Amino acid sequence: MLKTEKSLDEMTREQLIHYIRETVQPEKGIIPAYLLGNPTVYDVEHEKVFLKTWVFVGHESEVPNAGDFMTRELSGYSIIITRDKEGEIHAFHNMCTHRGMKLCRADKGNKSSFTCPYHGFNFKNTGELIGVPLEKNIYGSTLDRLKMSLHKVKLESYKGLLFGTWNDEAEPLEEFLGDFKWYLDIVVGRAEMEVIGAPQRFVVNSNWKVGSDNFVGDSYHTMVTHGSIAKLGMVPNATYSKRGYQIYTENGHGLNLGTPNPDFAFPEELKDEYKNNLSEGQYEVLANLKNMIGNIFPNLSFLISHTKIKDQLISNTSIRMWRPLGFNKMEVIAWMLVEKNAPQEWKDRSRDSFILTFSPSGIFEQDDTEVFTDITEAASGPMPFHKNLTYNYTMGLHREPVEFIGPGVVFDDKFTEASQRNFYKYWLELMTK
């Protein structure tokens, strides 16, 4: 391990990046603890990771009608997402171009235009400046409205998922997702999906990477952290989470795929819709799916799980974002998705399944967030850095990939840390560019 007399806070930016390059060694399974508990690393990470990559901001079904809007956060900055009268979705920096006031302070609603609460400048929901109080009297003909349009945010959609980026040179979203689209289709493209209710939001005193790390590939913790579910009879045994596959693709994306499942955990009425939207191989995975847990780099995680509700196996699908609020704090934002064409009774039961398992009051969520908090606390302060404390990510280094029906690098059970190493490999690439 590289030795230094300086603290992280005393290093220049170049020295810090060099130190990260020397000490973060995902190919060897060595990840330093200071990555989770240092504000200086967090500041560089915000610029190098979050301002450069595609970040999830919402789902198209949250703005279903002409005039609908919602405000969201993109890498530390407020944005407005609107649907215009032609049905097109736009995104803008939530900042009046006159004096920089936050233009819209509502979470969501329906408006054809937005009026700044400071000086009253009025903007159409497509971004153009359309009204200025006393314009002719105070500006004459000198005000160029076109130049004062709202600042557009680069926004792209994949199967209803909306991603934004501040990086004008970012590759197209579909290129960023790459081969991972094959698995993402099973989560959000198997049928027409819609968000049920407002997203749940809660704050956890944890570094955001702990959440992404947990979902990108950690099924190993299930038999201990979530050991109570075996005692309650919700699963057959404590090691049920080992069976299946761990898969990763380029750009730090990864997932765990739990199989087999003797019962079909999705609405029987929608089998034809699934078959029309999925390839034969994708449908084969869906039909045998026990669970699917993964993470799209950097901080969008997804989950397909199931629970028995009134003796019927009911799946639930959710996506969650680990939104950084600081080096040791994040807001968890969780959306529940359901097949739009499913029977209402199924939708209600799926919601019950979600609430029981992965919600602020759910069995799994409470277990995980307690762990996330303790990990971050132990990594904070100068001691982990000065003592060169590291985490062991060597599980599965001895194993070789296997052939699989889908793309990516695939291992034939879920107890390995290959996806986490892949996550940190891409994180390191961005941090040291």
N, C-alpha and C positions, 0 to 999 in steps of 0.2 A: 504494500500500500504506500502510495506517495506520501511523504512527510512534508509538513510545512509549519513554520512558526506563526504564520498569520492566521487569524480567524477568517471565516468566510466573509464577514462584514468588512474586513480590512482589505480584501483583495480587490484589485481592479476588475473590471468586467472581463478583460482578456484573461487575467489570471484565473478567475473563477471558471470560465469556460474550459480552460486548459485542465484545471483540477477535476472538473466533471469528466472530461474525456479520459483522464488517467485512472480515475477511481471507480467509475461505473462500468462494470464488465459483465453484461448480460450473457455473453457467450460462455462465460465461466460460471454463471449462476451467482455472481457477486453484485449485490445492490446495497450501497451505503445507506445507513439510517438517516443521515443528514438530509437526504432528498425530501423527506416527509416533514421536517420540522424546522426549516430555515427560511426566513422571509426574503433573504437575498436571492436564493435559488428560485423562490416563488416569483419574484419580480422579473427575473430573466425568462422564466418559464412563460409568464403571461405574454411577453413580447414574442418569444421564439416559437411557442407552441400555439397559444390561443389566438394570436393575431395573424397567424399564418395558415391555419388549417380550416377545414369546414367544420362548423359547430352546429349542432341541432338547435332549432328555435321553435318548432311546433309542428302541428299536423294540419293538413289542408282542411280537414273536417271541422276544425275549430273556427274557421271563417267560411261557413257554407254558402252564405247569401251575399248578393251584391250590396256593398256598403259596410259589410262586417269588417271589424278590425280587432286587433289585439296588440298589446304592448308586451315585448319580451326583452330579454337581455342577451346581447351578443358579445361575449368576451369582455365584459365589464362596462358596456355601453348600451343604453336603452335604444330600442328600435321600435318602429310601428310597422305592423304587417297588415296590409289592407287587401280587400277584394273589390275591384272596380265594377262598374255596371256591365262591362263586357265579360266578367268572370275571371279576369286575369289577376294574379296575386302579385303584389309589390311589397318591397321593404325599404324603409327609410330610416336614417338616423333621427332619433326623436329629439331634434334640436332645431329651433327656429333659426333661419338663416339671417335674421336681422340682428339679434343680440344674444343668441345662443340659449334662450330659455327652453326648458323642456316643453315641447309643444302639447303633448297629450299625457295626462296623469291618470287616466282610467285604465283598468286592466283590459277591458274589452267593451264592445258596443257596436253600434251601427251608425255611421256618419258618412256623408258624402264629402265633407271638408272638415278641416281642423283649424281652430282659431287660437292664436297664441294668447295666453293669459297676461302677457306683459304689455305689448303694444297693439295687440289686435290684428296682426298680420294673419291673413286667411289663406290656407293651402288646400287645394283639391286632394282627394285621396289617391290621386295618381302622381302627386308631388309638386304640381305647378302652383306658383304663387298667383292667386286670383283676386285678392282684395287687400288694400292698404288704406287705413283710415286717413282721410283728408289728402289723398295722394297728390292730386293736381295742385292743391294749394301749397303743400310743403316740399314737393319734389319737382313740380312742373312736369316736364317730359323727360327727365334725366334718369328715372329709375328703370333699370333693365330687369323686368320681372323674370325673364328666362334664366338669367344668371343667378337668381335668388330661389330657384326651385330647391326643394328638399334634397339633401345628399342621399343618393341611392345606395342601397346595400346590395352587394352581390348575393343573389338568392337563387337556389336551384332546388328542385323537388325530385324525390325518388319514391315511387309507390305511395305518395301522400305525405312522406316525411319531408319537412322543410329544413334545409340547411343554409346557413349564411356564412360569409367570410368577409373580413376587412381586407383580405389580400387580393388585389386586382389581378395578380398574376397567378392565382391558384389554378391548378389543373381542373378540368371539368369534374363535377361531383361524381359522375359515373366512373371516371378513371380513378378517382381517389378511393371509391368503394371497391373497385376491381372485382376479383373473383368472389369477394365476400357477398356480392349481390345474390349469388346462388342460394345462400342460406338466409339472407335477409328477405328474399321473396317468400320463404316459408312463414316468416314472422308477420310481415305486413302486406305481402302481395298474394297470399293464397286465396283471398276473396276481397271484395270491397270492404274496407275496414273503416271504423269511425271511433272517435274518442267519446267515451261516456263520462259526462260531467266535467267539472273543472279539474285541472291537475292538482294533486295533493302536494303540499309544500311544507317542508319542515327543515329545521337547521340542526346540523350535527357538528360537534367540535372535532372535526377530522380533516386531514388533507384529502383533496379530491382523488388523488391517485390510489388511495386505499380502496375506494369504492370501485374504480375501474379495474384494479388488480383483482378484486374479489370476483367480479363478474366475468372477466375475460378468460378465466381458467381455473378458479379455485373451487373444485368440488370436494377436495380433501377435508376441508373444515366441517363439512356437513355432518359427518358422523360424530363429531364432538360438540361443536357450537350448537347444532340443531339436533343433538342426540335425543331430546325429549320427544320428537315426533315418532321415533321408533317405539318408545315406551307407551305412547298414546295409541299405537296401532295404526298411525297414518301411513306408514311405510313398513314393508316386511321385516327389514333389519337395518342395523346401523351402517352397513356398507353398501346399501342399495345404490348410493350415488356414484359408485365406482364404475358401474357397467355403462358402456357407451363409447363415445369417441371424443377426443380433444382435437380441435382443428384451428389452424391459424392461416392467415393470408398476408399479403403485403400491407404496408402502411400501418402496422400495429394492431390490426383487427384480429379478433379471436373468439372462440366459443367452445362450450361443452355441449355435446349432444347426447342426451340420455335415451337409450333404447335397450331392449325392446319393450313394447307395451302391448299386452294381450288384448286390451280393449281400445276401441276408437274413442278418443277423448274430445272429439269435435262434433258439431251438429250433423247428424246423419243426413238431414235435408239438403246440406250444402255440398255433398260429395261431387256432384256434377260441376259446381262452380269451382271447387278446388282443382278438379282434373282439367278444366278449361284454362286455368290460370297458371298451373304448374306443369313442369315437364314430368315425364314418367318417373324419373329418378327422384325428383323433389316430392312427388306425391307418395312414393314408397317410403321416404323418410317421414313424412307427415303421418301416414297411416300407422307407423310403428313408434311414434314419438311418445316418450315418457316425459321429457322436459328438454328445453333448450335455453341455455343461459350464455350470454355473450356480451361483447363490448365493441362498439365502433369507436376507433380512436378519434379524439382523446377521451371523451367523457359521456358518451351515450350508451347506456346498457339496456339490454332487453331480456325478457323472460317469457317463456311459455311454460306454464306449470299446470297441475291439475289436482283436484280435490274431489272426494266423494261427497256430493250434496244430495241428501234424501236417496241414498243408495245408487245414485247415478254419477258416473265419472264425468266431471265438468272441467274443461280447460279454462285457463285465464291467461290473457296476453297483456303484458305491460311493458312500457319503456320508461326509463328513468335517466335523468341527467344529474350528474354530480357537479353542480355549479359552484366554482370556487368563490369564496367570500374573503379569503385570506389564506395564509400558509397553513393555518390550523383550524379552518372553519369552512364548511360548505353548506349550500342549500340543496336539499334533495327535492327534485321535482319529478313526480311520478304520474304518468298518464295511463289510464286503462283503455285498451283497445278491444273492440269486439266486432264480429262480422255483422255488417249492416243488415244483411238479409236473413239473419238468424231469427228464430221465433223469440218473442219478447220474454217468454218464460226462461229460455236459455240465457238471454242477456242478463236477466235478474240473478240467475244462479251463478253465472260466470262472475258477476260483480261480487256476490257473496264469497265466492272462492278466492277472489283477489283480496278482499278485505280480511279474510281469515288468515292469509299467508303473508303477502307482501304489501302492506300498508302500514302507516304509523302505529296502528294497534295490532298488526299481524304478528304471528308467531315468529317468522323468519326475520322480519325487519328489525324487531327489538333486539333479537340476539345479535345481529350483525352490527348495528349502530353502536352498541356497547363496546364491541371489540374494536371498531374503527376508532372510537374515541381514545381508548387506552393505548393503541398503537401509536397514534399521533402524539399523545402526551409524552410517551417514553422516548420519542425521537426528537423532541423539542429541546431548545437550549444548546449551550456550547459543548456539553459533555459528549454526546454521541459523535460529534465531529472530532474533538481532540483525542478521543479514545479509539477512533477509527472503527466504530461499531458497524457491522454489516449484517445483512440478511442472507440466509441461505436459500438460493433458488436453483438448486442442483437436481431436484427431483426429476427423474426421467431422462437425464443427460445420456444415459447408457442405451436408450431405446432408439430403434429405427422406425421411421414412418411406415405406414401400410397403405395399400391400395384402398380406394373408397369410391363410392358412386359419385360423390361431389368433388369439387376442386379444393386446392389448398394442401397444406402439410398436415397429415392426419395420423393420430396415434390411436391405438385400439382399446384404450380405456381412459377414464377421465382423471386418474390420479397421476398427473405429471404437471410440470410447470413450464412446458414449452411455450404456451401462449403468453405467459407473463414475461418470459425472456424476450419473446418477439415484440411485446408491447414496449418494453424498456429499450430494446434495440432501436426502434423507430423514434422513441422519445429522445434518446441520446443523439441520433442523427440530426434531429431538428435543433436540439439545444447547442450543438457544436458546429453548426453551419457557419 
